[in-house]
Amino acid sequence: MRTVQSKDGTTIAFDQTGRGPALVLVDGALCHRGFGPLSSLAKLLAPDFTVFRYDRRGRGESSDTAPYSVEREIEDIGAIIEEAGGSAYLFGTSSGAALVLEAAARLNGVRRAALYEAPFFFDDIHPPRPPDYAAKMSALISRNRRADALKLFMSTVGTPAIFIHVLRFTPVWGKLKRVAHTLPYDLTIVSETRAGKPLSAARWASVTVPVLTAVGGKSPAWWQQAMKELADILPNARHVTLPGQNHMVKASVLAPVLGEFFAKEAAAAPSLARKAS
């Protein structure tokens, strides 16, 4: 593990593996270096990229500084990019994808950005979250009712009640509770993109670097529509659907797609495909 200081003094813990152009991976809600799906993806990408995985502020071995703002999280990514030499590719999944998009709009060192299933919805195909959802979440966290905050989050995103009940009696529940206080951070990042309102093309007009928006073929229709519409409004983007995948995308399927997109050379994708097989 290594650390870097963000602009506001927050200590950001990260790992660096592999060789080649710098690639920063950004986790979604509740995940960090010690818990989540990006470790498998990093291993597959490391032969062709210098992969940076970091703990988002308040998670894992990174510290935190109040008050929270999306700008501070973008500065965290900027600190990693500076550590990587001043430029990097970015990949994010779920709320991490939304954060990557914001970083691409505001940081000069982003070369390309790939997003997997950012939790956006721009029309009435998915009901908007309750208007008091964020306030309820923040109130639960302020009273240290982390278990209740987790249950609220999971039920809102569609996790079956029986699964939530069973999860409470597994070791995973303790890991989730340790980072549950960061759920309001993720809600802040997507606060304007989960209201069921159409997006203006001007929203991310400054994202001129190439962007890949990806979605699983088995994911809900609203997610597929959102990622396609996002690609349509971005200045320089393309969209891809990964057949047979859902929100828990397999690293062996995703890695070759990212390798081809980031490396630009056709030779990168076959090497990754061989390693994933």
Backbone torsions as a table, in degrees:
resi	resn	phi	psi	omega
1	MET	NA	141.0	173.4
2	ARG	-126.8	167.8	179.2
3	THR	-134.5	157.3	174.7
4	VAL	-140.8	150.8	179.3
5	GLN	-94.4	127.5	174.1
6	SER	-77.6	172.0	-173.3
7	LYS	-59.4	-34.7	-178.0
8	ASP	-90.6	8.4	177.6
9	GLY	95.2	-4.5	178.6
10	THR	-66.4	135.7	177.7
11	THR	-86.8	123.0	-179.0
12	ILE	-110.4	118.5	179.8
13	ALA	-87.3	140.3	-179.8
14	PHE	-150.3	160.8	171.3
15	ASP	-116.5	147.1	177.1
16	GLN	-127.6	124.8	179.8
17	THR	-138.5	158.4	172.0
18	GLY	90.5	-168.3	-178.6
19	ARG	-147.1	152.3	179.8
20	GLY	113.2	-165.7	-179.8
21	PRO	-59.0	148.1	-177.4
22	ALA	-72.2	136.3	178.3
23	LEU	-136.3	121.4	-179.4
24	VAL	-103.0	127.3	178.8
25	LEU	-102.4	133.4	-174.6
26	VAL	-120.5	119.8	-177.9
27	ASP	-72.6	159.7	171.3
28	GLY	-89.0	-165.4	-176.4
29	ALA	-57.8	137.9	171.9
30	LEU	71.9	-1.2	-176.4
31	CYS	-104.2	156.5	177.0
32	HIS	-159.4	-172.3	-174.4
33	ARG	-59.6	-33.0	-177.5
34	GLY	-91.8	-1.0	-176.4
35	PHE	-157.8	110.8	179.1
36	GLY	147.1	177.6	-171.2
37	PRO	-87.6	-7.8	-170.3
38	LEU	-79.3	-12.8	178.7
39	SER	-65.4	-40.8	178.5
40	SER	-65.7	-39.7	178.8
41	LEU	-64.9	-41.2	-179.9
42	ALA	-60.1	-40.4	-179.5
43	LYS	-62.7	-38.5	-179.1
44	LEU	-74.4	-28.3	-178.2
45	LEU	-88.6	-21.1	-173.8
46	ALA	-58.5	-33.4	179.1
47	PRO	-63.3	-19.7	-176.0
48	ASP	-118.6	-9.0	-178.1
49	PHE	-141.0	153.9	167.1
50	THR	-86.5	106.2	-170.2
51	VAL	-95.8	128.8	176.4
52	PHE	-110.7	120.2	171.2
53	ARG	-113.9	132.5	-177.2
54	TYR	-133.8	159.9	175.0
55	ASP	-89.0	116.7	175.2
56	ARG	-59.5	151.2	-173.6
57	ARG	-52.7	137.5	-178.0
58	GLY	85.9	-1.1	-177.1
59	ARG	-122.1	157.3	174.2
60	GLY	52.6	-124.5	-177.1
61	GLU	-104.2	10.7	172.9
62	SER	-85.6	150.9	176.9
63	SER	-89.0	-168.9	-177.8
64	ASP	-148.5	155.3	178.6
65	THR	-141.6	124.4	177.8
66	ALA	-86.8	154.1	-2.9
67	PRO	-83.3	159.4	179.2
68	TYR	-76.4	146.2	168.1
69	SER	-153.2	153.3	177.5
70	VAL	-61.5	-35.7	-180.0
71	GLU	-58.7	-37.6	179.0
72	ARG	-65.3	-39.6	178.5
73	GLU	-66.8	-35.0	176.1
74	ILE	-65.8	-39.7	176.7
75	GLU	-62.6	-33.7	175.8
76	ASP	-61.0	-45.8	177.5
77	ILE	-62.9	-40.5	177.9
78	GLY	-59.9	-37.1	178.6
79	ALA	-66.3	-39.0	176.8
80	ILE	-65.9	-41.8	179.3
81	ILE	-61.5	-41.6	177.8
82	GLU	-62.8	-40.3	177.3
83	GLU	-63.3	-30.4	-179.4
84	ALA	-81.1	-3.5	178.4
85	GLY	114.6	2.6	174.6
86	GLY	106.6	-9.9	176.5
87	SER	-150.6	151.9	-177.1
88	ALA	-165.6	158.7	166.1
89	TYR	-84.8	153.1	177.2
90	LEU	-124.7	139.0	169.4
91	PHE	-132.7	135.2	176.5
92	GLY	-137.8	149.9	178.3
93	THR	-120.7	142.2	178.8
94	SER	56.9	-128.8	-180.0
95	SER	-63.5	-25.1	174.2
96	GLY	-64.6	-30.4	175.8
97	ALA	-67.8	-40.4	176.2
98	ALA	-62.7	-39.0	178.2
99	LEU	-66.1	-40.7	177.7
100	VAL	-60.4	-41.6	179.9
101	LEU	-63.1	-41.2	176.9
102	GLU	-64.9	-39.3	178.1
103	ALA	-64.4	-40.0	179.0
104	ALA	-64.0	-27.4	179.6
105	ALA	-78.4	-21.3	-170.3
106	ARG	-121.8	-15.9	-177.6
107	LEU	-105.6	140.2	-179.0
108	ASN	-81.3	-19.7	-173.4
109	GLY	-87.7	4.8	-178.9
110	VAL	-83.3	121.3	-178.9
111	ARG	-88.8	-43.9	176.3
112	ARG	-150.7	157.4	-179.8
113	ALA	-138.7	136.4	176.5
114	ALA	-122.1	137.6	-175.6
115	LEU	-125.6	129.1	173.8
116	TYR	-113.4	112.3	172.7
117	GLU	50.9	57.8	168.4
118	ALA	-60.2	137.0	-173.7
119	PRO	-79.3	66.3	179.0
120	PHE	-105.2	149.2	161.7
121	PHE	-146.0	133.9	-168.3
122	PHE	-114.3	5.2	-178.0
123	ASP	-148.5	-167.5	-175.7
124	ASP	-90.3	13.3	178.3
125	ILE	-68.6	-22.5	177.1
126	HIS	-130.2	131.4	179.4
127	PRO	-64.5	137.6	178.1
128	PRO	-63.9	154.1	179.0
129	ARG	-66.0	154.5	-179.7
130	PRO	-55.9	141.9	-175.9
131	PRO	-62.5	-24.4	-179.6
132	ASP	-98.4	11.4	-175.3
133	TYR	-60.3	-51.0	-178.2
134	ALA	-62.9	-39.6	180.0
135	ALA	-65.1	-41.8	177.2
136	LYS	-62.5	-42.6	-179.7
137	MET	-62.2	-47.0	-179.2
138	SER	-63.3	-37.1	179.5
139	ALA	-65.9	-41.2	178.5
140	LEU	-63.3	-42.8	-179.9
141	ILE	-66.2	-40.2	-179.0
142	SER	-63.2	-26.0	178.0
143	ARG	-97.4	11.0	179.2
144	ASN	58.8	32.1	176.6
145	ARG	-94.5	67.1	-172.2
146	ARG	-66.8	-38.1	179.3
147	ALA	-61.9	-42.4	178.9
148	ASP	-66.6	-36.1	177.5
149	ALA	-63.9	-41.3	177.5
150	LEU	-63.2	-43.4	-180.0
151	LYS	-63.6	-39.5	177.8
152	LEU	-63.4	-45.5	-179.6
153	PHE	-61.9	-49.5	-175.6
154	MET	-65.5	-40.3	179.4
155	SER	-67.4	-34.4	-179.6
156	THR	-68.9	-35.2	-179.8
157	VAL	-86.7	2.6	172.2
158	GLY	99.1	13.1	177.7
159	THR	-69.6	129.2	-179.9
160	PRO	-58.8	141.7	-177.3
161	ALA	-58.9	-37.5	-178.9
162	ILE	-66.3	-34.6	178.4
163	PHE	-68.2	-41.8	178.6
164	ILE	-61.5	-42.1	-179.5
165	HIS	-61.8	-46.3	-179.4
166	VAL	-66.3	-40.2	-177.9
167	LEU	-59.4	-31.9	-178.7
168	ARG	-61.5	-19.2	-177.7
169	PHE	-106.0	18.5	178.5
170	THR	-115.5	161.5	177.7
171	PRO	-61.6	-24.3	-179.6
172	VAL	-61.5	-34.9	-176.4
173	TRP	-59.8	-40.2	177.8
174	GLY	-63.8	-39.4	178.1
175	LYS	-64.5	-39.9	179.4
176	LEU	-67.1	-39.9	-179.7
177	LYS	-62.8	-32.8	-177.7
178	ARG	-65.6	-24.3	-179.2
179	VAL	-116.0	7.7	-177.1
180	ALA	-61.4	-26.1	-179.9
181	HIS	-65.2	-13.0	179.1
182	THR	-90.8	-2.4	179.0
183	LEU	-57.8	-41.2	176.6
184	PRO	-60.0	-26.5	177.4
185	TYR	-63.2	-47.7	-179.1
186	ASP	-64.5	-37.7	178.6
187	LEU	-64.9	-34.5	177.5
188	THR	-65.5	-40.9	-178.2
189	ILE	-61.1	-38.9	-175.3
190	VAL	-104.7	17.2	-173.3
191	SER	-60.4	-32.1	-176.5
192	GLU	-97.4	0.0	-174.7
193	THR	-121.5	14.1	177.0
194	ARG	-125.9	26.7	-176.5
195	ALA	-102.2	1.9	-179.9
196	GLY	73.9	20.6	-178.9
197	LYS	-106.2	141.6	178.9
198	PRO	-59.7	144.9	178.2
199	LEU	-91.3	142.2	174.0
200	SER	-81.4	143.4	177.6
201	ALA	-63.0	-19.7	-179.2
202	ALA	-77.8	-14.1	-174.7
203	ARG	-55.7	-47.9	-179.1
204	TRP	-121.9	38.7	-178.8
205	ALA	-61.8	-24.2	-178.9
206	SER	-79.4	-7.3	178.9
207	VAL	-84.2	85.5	-176.9
208	THR	-96.3	-10.3	176.9
209	VAL	-71.3	157.6	176.5
210	PRO	-61.0	136.0	-179.9
211	VAL	-128.4	138.2	173.1
212	LEU	-111.5	125.8	172.9
213	THR	-108.2	126.9	-175.0
214	ALA	-126.4	148.8	-179.3
215	VAL	-148.3	153.4	177.4
216	GLY	-83.4	142.5	-179.6
217	GLY	-65.9	-21.0	178.3
218	LYS	-99.1	2.9	179.3
219	SER	-75.2	160.6	-178.4
220	PRO	-56.9	155.0	-176.8
221	ALA	-59.9	-35.1	-178.4
222	TRP	-65.4	-34.7	179.3
223	TRP	-69.8	-42.4	179.3
224	GLN	-62.5	-42.3	179.6
225	GLN	-66.0	-42.4	-178.0
226	ALA	-62.0	-45.8	-178.6
227	MET	-67.5	-33.9	176.7
228	LYS	-68.9	-44.0	179.6
229	GLU	-65.4	-36.3	178.2
230	LEU	-61.5	-44.5	178.0
231	ALA	-61.6	-35.1	-178.8
232	ASP	-67.0	-34.0	-176.1
233	ILE	-91.4	-16.5	179.2
234	LEU	-76.3	146.4	-175.7
235	PRO	-62.5	-32.2	-171.8
236	ASN	-145.8	74.0	-173.4
237	ALA	-138.3	155.7	170.5
238	ARG	-135.5	157.3	-173.5
239	HIS	-117.6	144.5	177.2
240	VAL	-140.2	139.4	174.1
241	THR	-107.9	130.6	-179.1
242	LEU	-97.5	106.9	-176.0
243	PRO	-58.0	139.4	175.2
244	GLY	77.9	0.6	-176.1
245	GLN	-103.8	157.4	172.7
246	ASN	-128.8	-157.5	-175.7
247	HIS	-63.3	-29.5	176.3
248	MET	-90.4	69.0	-174.4
249	VAL	-67.4	143.0	178.0
250	LYS	-75.9	132.9	179.0
251	ALA	-59.0	-35.7	-178.0
252	SER	-66.8	-23.6	176.5
253	VAL	-87.2	-39.7	-175.2
254	LEU	-75.5	-38.5	-173.7
255	ALA	-56.5	-46.8	179.8
256	PRO	-63.5	-33.8	179.4
257	VAL	-66.2	-45.5	178.0
258	LEU	-66.5	-41.0	180.0
259	GLY	-58.2	-44.7	179.8
260	GLU	-66.4	-42.8	-177.6
261	PHE	-66.0	-45.2	-176.3
262	PHE	-77.0	-41.4	-173.4
263	ALA	-76.6	-25.0	-179.3
264	LYS	72.7	-33.1	179.8
265	GLU	-81.8	134.9	-178.5
266	ALA	-62.7	-22.9	-176.8
267	ALA	-69.7	-21.1	-176.4
268	ALA	-69.1	-39.6	-175.8
269	ALA	-65.4	-44.9	178.4
270	PRO	-59.7	-37.6	-179.1
271	SER	-64.7	-39.8	178.2
272	LEU	-69.2	-37.5	-179.8
273	ALA	-63.1	-38.3	178.2
274	ARG	-64.4	-40.7	-178.7
275	LYS	-68.9	-30.2	-178.1
276	ALA	-80.9	-17.4	-175.7
277	SER	-78.0	NA	NA
